[in-house]
């Protein structure tokens, strides 16, 4: 990632200094939880669509 340093904003008429960005490694258990939550969300959406489709047929 390139460090742009500070730059001048003519609208606010001030110098902008970017915040320091720290790249933190995501622990594996957090990424596993994210994957499980994503799978759960997809399954809930699939069930909801099936329910809506079955009600629309009646």
C-alpha positions in Angstrom: 0.0 0.0 0.0 1.4 3.4 -0.9 1.8 6.0 1.7 0.5 9.3 0.3 1.6 11.5 3.2 -0.3 14.6 3.8 -2.2 16.6 1.1 -4.0 20.0 0.9 -7.8 20.0 0.7 -8.8 23.2 -1.1 -12.4 22.9 0.0 -11.7 22.9 3.8 -8.5 24.9 3.2 -6.4 22.7 5.4 -3.8 20.0 5.3 -5.1 16.4 5.6 -2.9 13.8 7.3 -4.0 10.2 6.8 -4.6 8.0 9.8 -2.0 5.4 10.6 -3.2 2.1 9.3 -2.3 -1.1 11.1 -2.7 -4.4 9.3 -3.8 -6.9 11.9 -3.8 -10.6 11.2 -7.3 -12.0 11.7 -7.2 -14.9 14.1 -8.3 -18.2 12.4 -11.2 -18.7 14.8 -12.6 -15.3 13.8 -12.4 -16.1 10.1 -14.0 -19.5 10.8 -16.9 -17.8 12.6 -17.3 -15.4 9.7 -17.5 -18.3 7.3 -20.0 -20.1 9.5 -22.1 -17.0 9.8 -22.1 -16.5 6.0 -23.2 -20.1 5.4 -26.0 -19.6 8.0 -27.1 -16.5 6.3 -27.2 -18.2 2.9 -29.2 -21.1 4.3 -31.7 -18.7 6.0 -32.2 -16.9 2.7 -32.7 -20.2 0.9 -35.3 -21.3 3.4 -37.1 -17.9 3.2 -37.3 -18.0 -0.6 -38.7 -21.5 -0.5 -41.3 -20.4 2.1 -42.3 -17.4 0.0 -42.5 -19.5 -3.2 -44.7 -22.1 -1.5 -47.0 -19.4 -0.2 -47.2 -17.7 -3.6 -48.5 -21.0 -5.1 -51.5 -21.2 -2.9 
